[in-house]
Amino acid sequence: MALPVFAFLILAEVVFTSLQGGGVYALKDFAGSMSQLGINSVVRLGTGGALISLHFFLYQFRVFDVPNTVWGWIFTFVVIDFVFYWYHRAQHRVRFMWCAHVVHHSSEHMNLGTALRQSPTGPFTRALFYWPLPLLGFHPLLVASAGAVATIYGFWTHTEVVKKLWGPLEWLLVTPSHHRAHHGSNPEYVDRNYGNVFIVWDRLFGTFEPEVAPVRYGLLTNINTYNPLRIAFAEWVRLFKDSFQARSLRQLGQLWFRPPRSQPVLLDTN
């Protein structure tokens, strides 16, 4: 339902940045982002019913009852953002989860279109972190509505148009400045600023990095393709190829669960 608003804001960003003489959109890159949005949307439509049904099933066994009130919704919103922080951190630190998330970081541009470059396998990795919420007493519809608002918030942080916000907001919230740094491949920006709404989680857990140096967007090794299927699945293909070369279950586990940049040596060099 938010897509028409997103489309209007993207158009406004295109016009504004073009008038400023520094357009931040490249047609092929934008098409690549939209291809991932399309595939992701089909997957979400196909799996959304099953996931919400699972949440309703688990909700029967809840240990608490989070009230269906304004304060209950606000509490749910904050908890979801806390869960997202750890989910997002795991996406960068666990290789099989990075295989899904790498899609979002594969653009070498920062604009509102990049916000919609979402992996088709992302909904499956996301489910691994959110299923405890109904067991804890968060009603599935509260989770769905608060999660939707949080997702909408994350859209606007993908822009170079907004430089810095008022100081206290920069301390409390994830802002475009913070998220630009998150998308950077500069050494100081890699694996930093995981928050979606509140940057305080990064400040508390030692993963905050302010935007100081100009940001180089993209991956440490860029994919150099606009092919939708390669954008979506290239990293999964690499993981499965590596898995077939694993010499033991221990090595296989390391391939799947170690950070992407800390992988075991597959071939014996002795």
N, C-alpha and C positions, 0 to 999 in steps of 0.2 A: 504493500500500500504506500510505502514511502518512496518507491522508485520514481514516480512523476516529480516529486520534490527534488530528489537527487538529480534527475535529468535537468531540471531548471537551474539548479545550482552549478552543475557542470557547465552548462551553456553560459551562465553568467561569468564563471571563471575563465572560460575560453575568451569571451569578449573582453573582459577586463584586462587580462594579461596581454592580449594582442594589442589593445590600445596603449598599454604601457611599453610596448615594443619588446617584450620578453616572453612570448608565448611559451607555455610550459607543457604543451601537448604535442606529441608526435603521432601522426595518424595510425601508423602500423602498431605502435605500442598501445595506443588507445583501443584499437581493434582487438589486440591480444587480451587486454583487460576485460573487454566486453564478452569475448568468447568464454573466458573463465566464469564470468557472471552467469552466462547462459547455461553452461554445463552444471555449475553449482546450484542454480535455481531448480533445474530438473531433478537433481539428486535430492534436494531438500523437499521438493514436492512429493517425491517417491518414498522418502523415509520419515517425513515429519509426523505422519499419523502413527507409525510404529513407535517412534520415540516418545511422543506424548502419551500413548497408551501404556508404555513401560513406566512412565512417571506416575500415572494414575494407579497402576498396579502396585508400585512400591509405596505409594502414599498410604495404602491401607495399613502398612506396618510401621507407620511413623512413631517416633518416640516422644515427640513434642507436638504442639499445635501453635504454629505461627498465626496470629490473628489476621483475619481478612479486613484490615483497617488501613487507614492512611499510613500510620506508623508501622504497621506490619509490612506494607508495600515498600516503604523507605528502607526498613531493615533488610528486606529481601534484596533490594537494589544494591545495598552496600555489600552484603554477603556474596552476591553474584559477582560483583567487581573483584572481591577478594579471591574468589575461586578462579576468575578469569586470569588474574595475575599469575597464579601457579600453573594454570593450563598454558598460558602464553609462554611462560618461562620453560615449561617442559617441551613446548614446540621447538624451542631453540636448543635445548640441551639433550634431547632424546632423538636419535636419528630417525626412527620410523615416523615420529610425529613431525619432524622437520620435513620429511618427504611430502607431507601435505602442506605445511606452512610455507615452504620455499616458494610456492606459486605467488604468494602475496608479495614477497620480497624480490621477485625476479624482474620487476620493472626498474629501469634506470631513470625514471622520472617520478616526481612527486606532485601529484595533483589529485583532485577528487575522483577522477576515474580510477586511479590506482587503489583507492579504498574499496572498489567493487571487484578487484582482481582476487577472487576467493577460490580456494581449491575445491574441486569436486569430492575429494576424500576428507575434507575438513570436518563435515558433520559427523563422521564416524569417530574421529579422534576426540572431538568435543564431547561426545556422549560419554567417553571414559571418565570425565571429570565432573559431570553434572548430575549423574544418577544418585549420589548420596543426598542431594537436596530434598527430594520428596520424603526420603526415609527420616530426615531430621525434622520434618513437619512443615516444609514449605510447599504450599499448594501448587500443583503443576501450572495452573493458570496465572498465579502470582509470579512464578518463575518465568513463564513465557512472556508476560507483559513487561516485567522489569528487564528481562533480557533483551527484548525488542528495543526498549528505550536506550539501553546501554549500547546496543549495536548502532542505533541512529546517532548517538553521541560520537562514537568512534569515527563516523564518516567525515565529519568536518575537520578533524585533526590532520587530514591528508591534504595539506595545502601549503604553498609558499606565500600566498597572499597575506595571511595574517602573520605578523612577525612575533611580537611579544604581547602578552596581556598584562593587566595590572598585577603588581608584585605578589600580593596574597593569593591571587588565583593561580599564578605560576607555581606557587608553593604547594597548593592543594590539589589542583586538577591537572590532568593530562592535557597539554595544549599543543597546537601545531608545532611549536618550537621543540617540545619534548619528543614528539612523534617523528619529526624530521630526523632527529638524532637517532632514534630507534631504527630508521630505515637506512642509516648510513653504513657504508662498508669501511669507513675510517677505523683504524684499530681501536681508538678510544670509544667508538660508538657501538661496536659489535656486542651483541647480547646485553643491551642496556635498555632501560625504560619500557618495561613490559606492561605497565598499567594501561587500562582502557579509559576509565573515567577519573580515577583518583591516582595521582602520582605519589601519594604518601606511602603506598606499599613499596615502591622502589626506594624511597628514602629510608624506610624502616629496614628493608632487607638488603641494602647495600648494592642495588643495581641501578641507581640513578646516575645519569650523566647529563649535564647541561649542554645545550647547543652553543658551541664557541667557534670552532673551526668550520669553514664551509663544508657542507655535507656532500659526500660522493654517494649517490644512490645506487642500489643494486646489490649484487652478490660479490663475494670475494673473487669468484670466477663466474662471470656472467654467462648466461645460457646462449645468447646470440641467436635467438630464433623467435619467430612470431607464430609458429605452427601451434595451434591450440592443443593438440594432443601431446606434443613434446613439452609445452609449458606445464600441462597438467600432470604428466606421468613420467617425465624423464628421470626424476630423482628416485621414484619407485623402481624403475627399470634398473638403475644402478644398484640399488639395495638388493634386489633379487639376484642380479648377476653376482654380486659379492657373496651373497648367501650360498650360492651353489659352489663357491670356492672355499667355503669354511671347512676347516679340518676337524672341528669338534663342536659339540653343543655349546661349550663355553665360548668359543670364538663366535659362533652364531649369535649367542646372546649379546656379546659385546658389539657385534655389528648392528644389532637392532636397538640396543639401549644406551650405548655410549653416545656422547656428543658427536655431531657430524664431523668436527675437526679433531676428534680423538679416537680414531678407529684402529683396530688391530692390523698388524701386518699379515696379509693373507698367504703370501708365498714364502717358503723357507729359503732364506738367502745363504745358508751355510753350504 
